[in-house]
Amino acid sequence: MKIAHIVSTFPPYKGGMGNSAACFAGELLKFNHQVTVLTTNFDQSADETTSWQGLELIKLKPFLKIGNTAILPGVIKYLKNYDVVHLHYPFYGTAELIALLKLRFGEKIKLVLHYHMDNQARGLKGFIFGLYRLIFLPIILRLADEITCASLDYIKHSSVGDYYLKHRDKFSQVPFGVDLKQFYPAEQKSEPSYNILFVGGLDRAHYFKGVDKLIEAYDLVYQKIPQARLTILGQGDLEVVYKHLAKEKKLEDKINFVDNADNDSLVKCYQSSDLLVLPSINQNEAFGLVLLEAMACGKPVIASNLPGVRSVFKNGKQGLTARPGDSLDLAEKILMILEDQKNKNRMGEMARRLAEKRYSWHLAGEKLNEIYYRVRYAPKVNHKTGEAKNI
């Protein structure tokens, strides 16, 4: 089949949505599909067709862009020629164009929507998001032939929760995966260490990662374990803000900011850490690919108790959950792991086993392959029951 993935950002931009789309598309090549990714050309010079690890990559010049969202009129001339169009949502501006194409051509365009996350904000921006969810989102959901997600737990508690309750047969859970050969455990250190790791974007689009809360929590941890060190791996315009906070707390020589790490360096950062922390503060965080990477490296994880995120691992087994936005609770959970080396190692071993069992990109590819064939060739069959859908 000819399959198009539409996503707002794409590697080398470091964001979960683009990276997951890249991995999904890459796996589909193994099923002999012809796969194209259409994304934004943020240089705005012109449309550009290139390749990326065997994929055809079309970078489209935006008519208008704000942050990571853009209106890409160029999608209109491409998408009529594909068997399946897979839209990674949210993609404001372009999602509406695809909805119009679906309305225009109906069954000729098979639309799969991957719902990554809600967008939350305060003030005018939050009002606009709310208005969008009220007016446009229901239309896009209705037009989609299938809706995929990384976690049904997230969907149930998201802006599409009510729609899910009425149309469960339309949703399929397709968890993200991790490259188990690239991310693997290193040999255990003989001496105990106290290295805390954060991996994620430090730009304004990723304000929700809660890095300020992590620095506050680390301040409390450091008071009890002076040997403890924190590494913050990522880059973006908020890095200067976080460095200023570290300096205010007199921790600037205890926190290591790493703003440019290739894949090998990233793996080494995981392997040399004792645990990974994902301290996100709201439901803009829906899953957390970094949790999978850390677990594949045999490291326990701490993540905010948020829908979707909390379903990645079992609390108390492969890691611990903490209250979102609560730096004191986060510090307590970090100390629970760092102060019990035996339990820390046990959690790390269980984390690797869980990654091997559940989080393979190949499994995700198999699931998507099945969904595409069903959407394309058996659209009127309820995949939950095997019966004809009531249309």
N, C-alpha and C positions, 0 to 999 in steps of 0.2 A: 504493500500500500504506500501511497504518497501521504506523508504526515507532516503537518506544520505545527511547530510549537511557537507560541507568541508570548514574549516575556519582556518586561520593561527594562531589566538590566541583565547583563551577561558577563561572565569572566572576560577580562581580569578584574572587573569590579567585584569586590568581596562582599557579597550579600547572599543570604540563604536562598532567596527565591531564584536568582539567576543561576547559582551553583547547582541547585536541585534540578532545574530545568535542563541544564547541560548534562547532568548525569542520567536523567530520564531519557533524553534524546540519544545519548551515546549508547545506552543499553539497547535501544530499539534498533540500532544498526545491526545488532547481532541476530535479529530476527528477519534480516534481509529486507527491511523497509527502507524506502527512500525518505530520509528525514531532513527537514529544513527548519532552522531556527530563524525567526524574524524578531529583531530587537531594535532598540533605538541607537542611532548614530549620534552620540552626544557632541561630536565635533561639528555637526550640522553642515559640513561642507557639501555633501551630496550623498545619494544612496551608494552603498558599497556592498558588493557580493564577494565573499571570500570563503575560506574553509576553516574549520576549527576541529582538530582531532577527528577528521573524517566526516564531519557534518558540514552541510552547506549552511553558511551563516550570511544572512542578508541584514545589513544594518541600514535602517531607513532614516532619512532626514526628517526631523520632526517639524510639523507646521508650528507647534507651540510646545514648550516644555517648561515645567515647574518642578524643580527637584528631580526626583526619579520618575515622574509621570510625564507623559507626552502624547500628543495627537499625531498619529502616523497615517496620513492619508494613503501612503504607498501600499498599505496592506490590501487595499481594495482590489488592485490589479493582480494580486498574487493568489488570494485565498480561494477563488472559484475553481482552481485546478487541483485541489487536494482532496483525498478521500476522507481525511479526518483533520479537523482543526482543533488544537489543544491550547486553550487560552489559560495562562497563569494569571490568576486574579488576586489582588487588585492591580489593574492597569487602567487608571482613569484616562479618559480621552480616547484611547484606542479600543477599549472594551465596548464602548458604545458604537463605534464603527462596525465592529464585528457583529454586534447585535442587529444592526441595520442590514448587514449582508445576509444574516440568517433569516430575517423577516422577508427580505427580497427573494431569496432563492430557496427557502424552506428546506425540504428534505435533501436537496442537492448538496447542502453543506451540513456535515455531521459535526456538531460542536460538543467538545468535551471541555468542561470548565474545572480547573484545579483551584479550589478555594484555599489559598495559603493563610490568610489572616484577616481580621478586622483591622481597620485603621481608626485609631483613637487620637484625639487632640482636644485642646481647650480653646475657648474663645471662638473667633470667627471661623477658623479652620475646622474646629469641632462641629460648628453649626453646619458648615458646608458638607462635611462627611455625613452628618445625620440626615440632611436633606437628600443627599445622594442615595443613602440606604432606603429612604422612604419612597423615592420616585423611580430611580433607575435600577437598583439592585433586583427588585422582584421581577422586572422584565427580563433581565439577563438570566436569572435563575430559571425562569419558565422556559426560555428559549433553548437552554442547554439540553442536549440529549442525555448527558451523563455528567454527574458532578463527582470529582475525586477529591480526596483530602488525605493528609498525613495522619490525622487522628479524628475519629468520630467523637471522642470526648471533647475536643475543641469545638467541633461543629455544633454539638448539643448546647454549648454555652455561648455561642457566637451570635452575630447578627442574623444568621440564617437558621437559627435553632428552630423557630416556629415553622419555617418552610420544611426543614428536615423531618419534623414530627408528622407532617402531612404527606411527605413524599419520600419515605425511607428507601423505597426501591430504586430511587434515582441516584443514591449516594453509594460510593465505594471507597473503602479505606485502602490507601496505597502508601504505606510507610516509606519514608526516605531510607536510604542505605548508606553504607560506608565501604570504602575499599579496604578490605581486610588484609590485603597484601602490603598496601602502602602504610596503613596504620596498624602497628603491632607492638606487643609489649617488649621492652628491653630487659636485660638482665637485672634482677633485683639488686638494689644497693645494700651493702652490708651495714653501713652507718645510717641511723635514722636522719631524715631530712624533713623540712617543713616548708615546702615550696608550693605556693598557691598560684593557680594559673587562670587568667581570663582570656578568651579569644572572641573577638567580635568587632564590628564596625564602631568607629568612634566619631562618625559624622552625625549631623543633626537628624538625618533620616533614621538613625538608630539610637535616638535619645533614650528609648525605652529599655535599653540594656541594663540600666541601673548601675553603671560604673561608679558613680558618686557614692551610692550606698555600699558598694563593695569596698571602696577606700575607707569609708567610715567604719565598716566592720573590721577591716584589716587593722585599723588603729587600735581597736579593742583586743584583737588577737595578739598583736605585737606586744601589748602591755603584759600579757601572760606568757608569751613565747617569743622572747627577743630574737631568737634565731630564725623566726619565720620571715619569709620573703614573698613578695607579690610580683608576678610578671603580668603586664597588661599588653597583649599582642593585638594590634590593630592600628588603624590610622583614620584620620578625619579631622574636621575643623573643631571638634570638641576636645581634642587631645590637650590643647593648651589650657582649657578649663580644668581638666582632671589633674594636670601637672601642677596647676596653681593650688588646687585643693590639697594635693600631696605636700606641697611646700608649706601651706598653712599649718598642717598637722606635723610638720618637721619629719616627714617620711620620704622626702625626695631622694635620699640615698638608699632607701629600703625598697622602693618600688622601681622596677625596671620596665620602662616603656619600650616596646619593640614595634617599630612602625613599618618594617619592611622585611617580611620573612617568606622565602620560597618554600616549596612543598617539603623539601628535606629538613629545613630549619623548623618548620611547623611541627613535623613529626618529632623531632628532637626535643622541642619545647614540651610537648605532651609527655614524652618518655622521661624527661628529667623532673617533671612535676610530681607532686604527691596527690593532688586532686584538682579538678576543674570546677570553677564556680560560674554559673549562669544566673545572675541576680536580677533578671528582668522584672519590671514593675507593673506591666499591664499586658493585655491580650494582643498587643501588637506582636508579642512573641507567641508563636503557635506550636513550636516543636523544638527546635534547637539542634541543628546538624552537628554543632561542636560537641554536644553530649555523646553522640555516636562515635565521633573521632576519638574522644578521650577514653570512652569505654573500650573501644577496639585496641587502644594502647594499654589496656589493663589498669585504668585509673578510676577510682570512685569519683562520683560527681555530686555536686550540690546544685539544685535548681529551685527556682521559685515555684511555689505550689499554685500553678496556673493551669487551666484546662489545656489539654494537649501536651504541654511540657511535662506534666506529672505522669502522663501515660507512657513516657519513653522508657522509664525504669521503675522498679518497685522500691518504694520508700523503705529504707532499712536493710535492703539487700545489696543493690549496686551503688547506693548513695543515699542522700537525704534530701528532703524538700524543706524549704524555708518560707516564711511568710513574705509575700511580695512587699518590697519597700521598707522592710523592718531590718535595719542594720544590726540591732542587738541580737535578734533571733538568728540572723545570718552568721554573726560572729560565734554564737554558741554552737551552731551546727559545724562550722569549720573546726572549732576546738574539739568537738566530739570525735572527729576523724583524726586530726593531727595528734591528739593525745593518746590515741589507742592504735599503735602501729600494727598490732596483730589483726585487729578488726579492719584497719585500712587495707591491708594486703588481701584479706579475705574478700572485701567488697570489690577490690580491683580484679581479682580472679573471676568473681561472679559477673562483673561487668563485661569482661572479654567473652565469657561464655554466652551471655545474652546477645552481644553483638554478632557472634557467629551464628546463633540460632535464628534471630529475627531480622537483623538489619543488613541484608545483602541487596545491592543494586540489581543483581540478577533476578531476585524474587520480585522486586518492584517492576522490572522490565517484563517479566512473565505476566504479571497482573495487568499491566497496561496493554500488553499485546492481546490478552483475552478480552479486555474492555473494548478495544478498537474494533475487533472482529464482530463482537456482539452489536455495537452501535452501528457498524456499517452494514451488517448482513442480517441481523435479527433484532431490529430496533423495537419491535412490538412485543417482545418476550420479556416478562419480568424475571430478571436474573436471580432474584431471591427465591421465587417459587417455581419457576419454569413454565408458568402459565401465561396466557396472552394478557397484555396490558389492557386496562380500560382506558381508551383514548377518546 
